[in-house]
Amino acid sequence: MSVPIVFITTFQIENGAIEKFKEAVRKSMDFLETNGPQLLAEVCIDESETRAHGIQIHRDSESILAHWQLADPYMRDVMQYTTTTRVDIYGQPSEAVMEGMRRLSSQGAVISATPRFVGFSRLPGIE
């Protein structure tokens, strides 16, 4: 059984780019709904603050790494309209995942990782 890893990413959307951002996110989500490994993916937008939050639940670190590889062309399109300001990680990601997070940190994003203590899931295949 896998222990899930939750990612909550905060993006600042560039001024005047909210509609372009929304369209890029819709294309990305359509693709990932069919092909992505994550168990849950949501994007919430605070238009008044031009801020978005991406929420993902992954089975494990391998799921995250597969997502990054698969989603790269779509994320490049989304990221042209945003700056990642923060990533909150809940769970125990692998060193390879944390290395990817360090790259974001070097670009100014705040990275927070909180290890899992205890919990349960009713999602199939997840402890």
PEWO-V798356 format. One line per field, one symbol per residue. phi: phi as a letter, one per 40 degrees, with the letter a starting at -180 (. if undefined). psi: psi as a letter, one per 40 degrees, with the letter a starting at -180 (. if undefined). A space follows every 50 residues. Layout:
# PEWO-V798356
phi->???
psi->???
This chain:
# PEWO-V798356
phi->.cbcbbbbbbbcccdgbccccdcccdcccdccccbccccaabbbbbccbf bbbbbbbbcaccccccddcccdccccccccbabcbabbbbhbcccccccc ccccccchccbbbbccbaiaabcdgbc
psi->iihihhhhhhhhhiheedddddddddddddddddeieidhhihhhgddef iihhhihidaddddddddddedddddddeeeihhdihhhhagiidddddd dddddeeeihhhhhiiciaiiehheh.
